[in-house]
Protein backbone atom coordinates (compact mmCIF):
# COMPACT_ATOMS: atom_id res chain seq x y z
CA UNK A 1 0.00 0.00 0.00
CA UNK A 2 1.99 2.95 -1.31
CA UNK A 3 1.02 6.56 -1.94
CA UNK A 4 1.65 8.56 -5.10
CA UNK A 5 1.33 12.28 -5.73
CA UNK A 6 1.91 14.59 -8.68
CA UNK A 7 1.62 18.33 -9.20
CA UNK A 8 1.89 20.26 -12.45
CA UNK A 9 1.86 24.07 -12.29
CA UNK A 10 0.27 25.59 -15.35
CA UNK A 11 1.48 29.13 -14.63
CA UNK A 12 5.24 29.85 -14.51
CA UNK A 13 4.70 32.53 -11.85
CA UNK A 14 3.75 29.75 -9.40
CA UNK A 15 7.03 27.87 -9.78
CA UNK A 16 8.59 29.52 -6.71
CA UNK A 17 5.83 27.84 -4.66
CA UNK A 18 6.32 24.27 -5.91
CA UNK A 19 7.91 23.01 -2.71
CA UNK A 20 5.40 24.73 -0.45
CA UNK A 21 2.50 23.19 -2.37
CA UNK A 22 4.01 19.77 -2.95
CA UNK A 23 5.47 18.95 0.48
CA UNK A 24 2.05 18.65 2.21
CA UNK A 25 0.94 16.37 -0.63
CA UNK A 26 3.80 13.97 0.10
CA UNK A 27 3.26 14.16 3.87
CA UNK A 28 -0.45 13.49 3.34
CA UNK A 29 0.45 9.99 2.10
CA UNK A 30 2.32 9.08 5.33
CA UNK A 31 -0.15 6.42 6.42
CA UNK A 32 0.02 4.76 3.02
CA UNK A 33 3.81 4.59 2.94
CA UNK A 34 5.91 5.20 6.07
CA UNK A 35 9.08 3.32 5.08
CA UNK A 36 10.67 5.64 2.53
CA UNK A 37 9.78 8.50 0.25
CA UNK A 38 11.08 10.28 -2.80
CA UNK A 39 10.40 13.07 -5.24
CA UNK A 40 11.28 13.85 -8.84
CA UNK A 41 11.63 17.60 -9.32
CA UNK A 42 11.52 19.28 -12.71
CA UNK A 43 13.20 22.68 -12.69
CA UNK A 44 14.98 24.94 -15.14
CA UNK A 45 16.90 23.09 -17.86
CA UNK A 46 20.66 23.10 -18.14
CA UNK A 47 22.32 24.38 -21.30
CA UNK A 48 22.21 22.41 -24.55
CA UNK A 49 24.81 19.64 -24.57
CA UNK A 50 24.78 19.38 -20.78
CA UNK A 51 22.82 17.21 -18.37
CA UNK A 52 21.91 17.05 -14.69
CA UNK A 53 23.39 13.87 -13.21
CA UNK A 54 22.04 13.17 -9.73
CA UNK A 55 23.96 10.63 -7.62
CA UNK A 56 23.53 9.24 -4.10
CA UNK A 57 25.87 7.57 -1.63
CA UNK A 58 24.93 6.52 1.93
CA UNK A 59 28.18 7.87 3.40
CA UNK A 60 27.74 11.54 4.32
CA UNK A 61 31.54 11.94 4.04
CA UNK A 62 31.80 10.45 0.56
CA UNK A 63 34.41 12.10 -1.68
CA UNK A 64 32.13 14.15 -3.93
CA UNK A 65 34.99 16.54 -4.74
CA UNK A 66 36.80 13.60 -6.28
CA UNK A 67 33.73 12.77 -8.36
CA UNK A 68 33.54 16.35 -9.60
CA UNK A 69 37.19 16.33 -10.66
CA UNK A 70 36.78 12.95 -12.37
CA UNK A 71 33.72 14.21 -14.27
CA UNK A 72 35.65 17.27 -15.43
CA UNK A 73 38.45 15.03 -16.66
CA UNK A 74 36.01 12.67 -18.37
CA UNK A 75 33.96 15.41 -20.05
CA UNK A 76 36.75 17.88 -20.73
CA UNK A 77 34.59 20.74 -19.44
CA UNK A 78 33.82 22.50 -16.18
CA UNK A 79 31.30 20.84 -13.85
CA UNK A 80 29.12 22.54 -11.24
CA UNK A 81 27.47 20.71 -8.36
CA UNK A 82 24.47 21.20 -6.07
CA UNK A 83 24.54 19.42 -2.71
CA UNK A 84 21.46 18.05 -0.98
CA UNK A 85 22.19 15.85 2.02
CA UNK A 86 23.79 12.64 0.67
CA UNK A 87 22.77 13.45 -2.93
CA UNK A 88 24.72 15.52 -5.45
CA UNK A 89 23.47 16.92 -8.75
CA UNK A 90 26.22 17.59 -11.28
CA UNK A 91 25.74 19.94 -14.23
CA UNK A 92 28.02 18.21 -16.70
CA UNK A 93 28.72 18.19 -20.42
CA UNK A 94 27.91 14.91 -22.13
CA UNK A 95 25.23 12.53 -23.38
CA UNK A 96 23.02 10.16 -21.46
CA UNK A 97 24.63 6.88 -22.49
CA UNK A 98 28.23 8.03 -21.97
CA UNK A 99 27.57 9.56 -18.55
CA UNK A 100 25.53 6.64 -17.22
CA UNK A 101 28.10 4.08 -18.40
CA UNK A 102 30.92 6.13 -16.90
CA UNK A 103 29.17 6.38 -13.53
CA UNK A 104 28.39 2.67 -13.43
CA UNK A 105 31.99 1.75 -14.26
CA UNK A 106 33.80 4.26 -12.05
CA UNK A 107 31.63 4.93 -8.99
CA UNK A 108 31.08 1.70 -7.03
CA UNK A 109 28.54 2.09 -4.25
CA UNK A 110 27.01 5.17 -5.87
CA UNK A 111 23.40 5.05 -7.10
CA UNK A 112 22.42 6.91 -10.25
CA UNK A 113 19.19 8.63 -9.25
CA UNK A 114 18.40 10.51 -12.45
CA UNK A 115 19.82 12.01 -15.61
CA UNK A 116 18.30 14.69 -17.79
CA UNK A 117 18.09 18.37 -18.60
CA UNK A 118 15.44 19.13 -15.95
CA UNK A 119 14.98 16.18 -13.59
CA UNK A 120 16.43 15.76 -10.10
CA UNK A 121 15.39 12.73 -8.03
CA UNK A 122 15.84 12.74 -4.25
CA UNK A 123 14.81 9.69 -2.23
CA UNK A 124 15.72 8.02 1.05
CA UNK A 125 14.45 5.78 3.82
CA UNK A 126 12.30 7.47 6.43
CA UNK A 127 8.84 8.93 6.86
CA UNK A 128 7.58 11.48 4.34
CA UNK A 129 7.94 14.22 6.96
CA UNK A 130 11.54 13.18 7.58
CA UNK A 131 12.27 13.24 3.86
CA UNK A 132 10.67 16.69 3.43
CA UNK A 133 12.83 17.99 6.29
CA UNK A 134 15.99 16.17 5.23
CA UNK A 135 15.92 17.52 1.68
CA UNK A 136 14.37 20.90 2.61
CA UNK A 137 11.66 20.23 0.05
CA UNK A 138 9.44 23.13 1.08
CA UNK A 139 11.97 25.50 -0.50
CA UNK A 140 12.41 23.80 -3.88
CA UNK A 141 11.29 25.51 -7.07
CA UNK A 142 10.18 24.17 -10.42
CA UNK A 143 7.37 23.53 -12.82
CA UNK A 144 6.19 20.13 -11.66
CA UNK A 145 6.96 17.21 -9.38
CA UNK A 146 6.07 13.55 -8.88
CA UNK A 147 6.44 11.81 -5.53
CA UNK A 148 5.95 8.51 -3.75
CA UNK A 149 5.67 7.15 -0.23
CA UNK A 150 6.52 3.46 0.08
CA UNK A 151 5.27 0.62 2.23
CA UNK A 152 7.54 -2.29 1.37
CA UNK A 153 5.36 -5.40 1.57
CA UNK A 154 7.37 -7.78 -0.61
CA UNK A 155 10.97 -6.54 -0.35
CA UNK A 156 13.49 -4.97 2.00
CA UNK A 157 13.30 -1.31 2.93
CA UNK A 158 16.19 0.28 1.05
CA UNK A 159 16.97 3.58 -0.60
CA UNK A 160 17.60 1.85 -3.92
CA UNK A 161 14.17 0.22 -3.80
CA UNK A 162 12.39 3.49 -3.12
CA UNK A 163 10.55 5.48 -5.79
CA UNK A 164 10.70 7.39 -8.12
CA UNK A 165 12.64 5.35 -10.66
CA UNK A 166 14.29 6.88 -13.70
CA UNK A 167 15.55 4.75 -16.59
CA UNK A 168 15.85 7.39 -19.29
CA UNK A 169 16.54 11.06 -19.79
CA UNK A 170 14.05 13.21 -17.84
CA UNK A 171 11.62 10.32 -17.41
CA UNK A 172 10.49 8.97 -14.04
CA UNK A 173 7.74 6.68 -12.81
CA UNK A 174 6.07 6.01 -9.47
CA UNK A 175 3.73 3.11 -8.90
CA UNK A 176 1.07 1.91 -6.50
CA UNK A 177 0.37 -1.76 -7.08
CA UNK A 178 2.14 -4.87 -8.26
CA UNK A 179 3.24 -6.24 -11.63
CA UNK A 180 3.11 -10.00 -12.13
CA UNK A 181 5.30 -10.31 -15.24
CA UNK A 182 8.13 -7.92 -14.41
CA UNK A 183 10.86 -10.60 -14.28
CA UNK A 184 10.11 -11.75 -17.82
CA UNK A 185 9.84 -8.18 -19.05
CA UNK A 186 13.17 -7.30 -17.46
CA UNK A 187 14.84 -10.05 -19.46
CA UNK A 188 13.15 -8.93 -22.68
CA UNK A 189 14.11 -5.27 -22.20
CA UNK A 190 17.72 -6.07 -21.36
CA UNK A 191 17.99 -8.38 -24.36
CA UNK A 192 16.48 -5.91 -26.83
CA UNK A 193 17.89 -2.61 -25.57
CA UNK A 194 20.85 -1.01 -23.81
CA UNK A 195 18.76 -0.40 -20.64
CA UNK A 196 20.20 -1.91 -17.47
CA UNK A 197 18.40 -2.13 -14.13
CA UNK A 198 19.82 -1.23 -10.72
CA UNK A 199 17.25 -3.10 -8.59
CA UNK A 200 14.78 -6.00 -8.64
CA UNK A 201 11.85 -3.59 -8.16
CA UNK A 202 8.91 -4.07 -10.53
CA UNK A 203 8.45 -0.29 -10.75
CA UNK A 204 11.91 0.10 -12.27
CA UNK A 205 10.88 -2.43 -14.92
CA UNK A 206 7.78 -0.38 -15.73
CA UNK A 207 9.94 2.72 -16.08
CA UNK A 208 12.40 0.78 -18.24
CA UNK A 209 9.56 -0.44 -20.43
CA UNK A 210 8.46 3.12 -21.17
CA UNK A 211 12.04 4.21 -21.86
CA UNK A 212 12.46 1.29 -24.23
CA UNK A 213 9.31 2.16 -26.20
CA UNK A 214 10.21 5.87 -26.33
CA UNK A 215 13.65 5.03 -27.69
CA UNK A 216 11.99 2.91 -30.36
CA UNK A 217 10.20 6.03 -31.58
CA UNK A 218 6.86 5.94 -29.79
CA UNK A 219 5.44 9.04 -28.16
CA UNK A 220 4.39 8.81 -24.51
CA UNK A 221 0.70 8.14 -25.25
CA UNK A 222 1.59 5.29 -27.59
CA UNK A 223 4.05 3.83 -25.08
CA UNK A 224 1.36 3.87 -22.39
CA UNK A 225 -1.13 2.27 -24.75
CA UNK A 226 1.39 -0.51 -25.35
CA UNK A 227 1.92 -0.83 -21.61
CA UNK A 228 -1.74 -1.62 -21.14
CA UNK A 229 -1.18 -4.68 -23.33
CA UNK A 230 2.24 -5.76 -22.07
CA UNK A 231 2.19 -5.05 -18.31
CA UNK A 232 0.24 -7.55 -16.23
CA UNK A 233 -0.93 -6.65 -12.74
CA UNK A 234 -2.71 -4.00 -10.73
CA UNK A 235 -1.28 -0.50 -10.87
CA UNK A 236 -1.70 3.22 -10.80
CA UNK A 237 1.19 5.04 -12.47
CA UNK A 238 2.29 8.65 -12.34
CA UNK A 239 4.93 9.45 -14.95
CA UNK A 240 7.10 12.54 -15.02
CA UNK A 241 8.56 13.96 -18.24
CA UNK A 242 10.57 17.05 -19.06
CA UNK A 243 7.39 18.91 -20.04
CA UNK A 244 4.74 17.58 -17.66
CA UNK A 245 3.29 14.42 -16.24
CA UNK A 246 0.91 11.59 -17.06
CA UNK A 247 -1.32 9.22 -15.10
CA UNK A 248 -2.58 5.75 -15.92
CA UNK A 249 -4.57 3.07 -14.09
CA UNK A 250 -4.80 -0.55 -15.21
CA UNK A 251 -8.04 -1.80 -16.84
CA UNK A 252 -9.44 -3.04 -13.50
CA UNK A 253 -8.37 0.08 -11.57
CA UNK A 254 -8.45 -1.37 -8.06
CA UNK A 255 -5.70 0.95 -6.84
CA UNK A 256 -7.05 4.34 -5.72
CA UNK A 257 -6.39 7.66 -7.42
CA UNK A 258 -7.96 11.10 -7.62
CA UNK A 259 -7.29 13.98 -10.00
CA UNK A 260 -8.05 17.66 -9.52
CA UNK A 261 -7.61 20.56 -11.95
CA UNK A 262 -7.93 24.34 -11.88
CA UNK A 263 -6.71 27.07 -14.22
CA UNK A 264 -3.52 27.21 -12.13
CA UNK A 265 -2.56 23.57 -11.58
CA UNK A 266 -3.27 19.88 -12.06
CA UNK A 267 -2.73 17.48 -9.17
CA UNK A 268 -2.98 13.76 -8.56
CA UNK A 269 -2.89 11.69 -5.39
CA UNK A 270 -3.86 8.31 -4.07
CA UNK A 271 -6.29 10.05 -1.70
CA UNK A 272 -7.99 13.46 -1.74
CA UNK A 273 -6.49 14.49 1.61
CA UNK A 274 -3.21 15.22 -0.18
CA UNK A 275 -5.01 17.70 -2.43
CA UNK A 276 -7.21 19.40 0.15
CA UNK A 277 -4.71 22.18 0.99
CA UNK A 278 -4.11 23.32 -2.59
CA UNK A 279 -5.21 26.89 -3.36
CA UNK A 280 -8.55 26.99 -5.16
CA UNK A 281 -9.26 23.29 -4.64
CA UNK A 282 -12.79 24.16 -3.52
CA UNK A 283 -13.48 25.25 -7.11
CA UNK A 284 -11.46 22.55 -8.83
CA UNK A 285 -12.76 19.86 -11.12
CA UNK A 286 -12.22 16.69 -9.08
CA UNK A 287 -12.66 13.19 -10.47
CA UNK A 288 -11.49 9.60 -10.28
CA UNK A 289 -9.40 8.68 -13.33
CA UNK A 290 -11.06 6.07 -15.49
CA UNK A 291 -9.60 2.58 -15.95
CA UNK A 292 -7.11 2.22 -18.83
CA UNK A 293 -7.43 5.89 -19.79
CA UNK A 294 -4.28 7.93 -20.34
CA UNK A 295 -4.17 11.42 -18.83
CA UNK A 296 -1.37 13.81 -19.80
CA UNK A 297 -0.52 17.43 -19.10
CA UNK A 298 2.43 19.48 -20.26
CA UNK A 299 3.66 22.56 -22.00
CA UNK A 300 4.28 20.55 -25.14
CA UNK A 301 1.02 18.61 -24.90
KAQUI-V136523 format. One record per backbone hydrogen bond with DSSP energy under -1.0 kcal/mol. NH is the residue of the N-H (numbers start at 1). CO is the residue of the C=O. If there is no record, write none. Layout:
BEGIN
NH&CO / NH&CO
END
This chain:
BEGIN
3&149 / 5&147 / 6&268 / 7&145 / 8&266 / 9&143 / 10&264 / 14&11 / 15&12 / 17&14 / 18&15 / 19&140 / 21&17 / 22&18 / 23&19 / 26&22 / 27&23 / 28&24 / 29&26 / 30&27 / 33&29 / 35&150 / 37&124 / 38&148 / 39&122 / 40&146 / 41&120 / 42&144 / 43&118 / 46&117 / 50&47 / 51&92 / 52&116 / 53&90 / 54&114 / 55&88 / 56&111 / 57&86 / 62&59 / 64&62 / 67&63 / 68&64 / 69&65 / 70&66 / 71&67 / 72&68 / 73&69 / 74&70 / 75&71 / 76&72 / 80&91 / 82&89 / 84&87 / 87&84 / 88&55 / 89&82 / 90&53 / 91&80 / 92&51 / 94&49 / 99&95 / 100&96 / 101&97 / 102&98 / 103&99 / 104&100 / 105&101 / 106&102 / 107&103 / 110&107 / 111&56 / 113&54 / 114&54 / 116&52 / 120&41 / 122&39 / 124&37 / 126&35 / 131&127 / 132&128 / 133&129 / 134&130 / 135&131 / 137&132 / 139&136 / 140&137 / 142&15 / 143&42 / 144&42 / 145&7 / 146&40 / 147&5 / 148&38 / 149&3 / 150&36 / 162&159 / 165&173 / 170&115 / 171&168 / 172&240 / 173&165 / 174&238 / 176&236 / 178&234 / 180&232 / 185&181 / 186&182 / 187&183 / 188&184 / 189&185 / 190&186 / 191&187 / 192&188 / 193&189 / 205&201 / 206&202 / 207&203 / 208&204 / 209&205 / 210&206 / 211&207 / 212&208 / 213&209 / 214&210 / 215&211 / 216&212 / 217&214 / 218&213 / 223&219 / 224&220 / 225&221 / 226&222 / 227&223 / 228&224 / 230&226 / 231&227 / 234&178 / 236&176 / 237&248 / 238&174 / 239&246 / 240&172 / 241&244 / 245&297 / 246&239 / 247&295 / 248&237 / 250&235 / 258&269 / 259&287 / 260&267 / 261&285 / 262&265 / 266&8 / 267&260 / 268&6 / 269&258 / 270&4 / 274&271 / 275&272 / 276&272 / 278&275 / 281&278 / 283&280 / 284&281 / 285&261 / 287&259 / 292&249 / 293&290 / 295&247 / 297&245 / 299&243 / 301&298
END
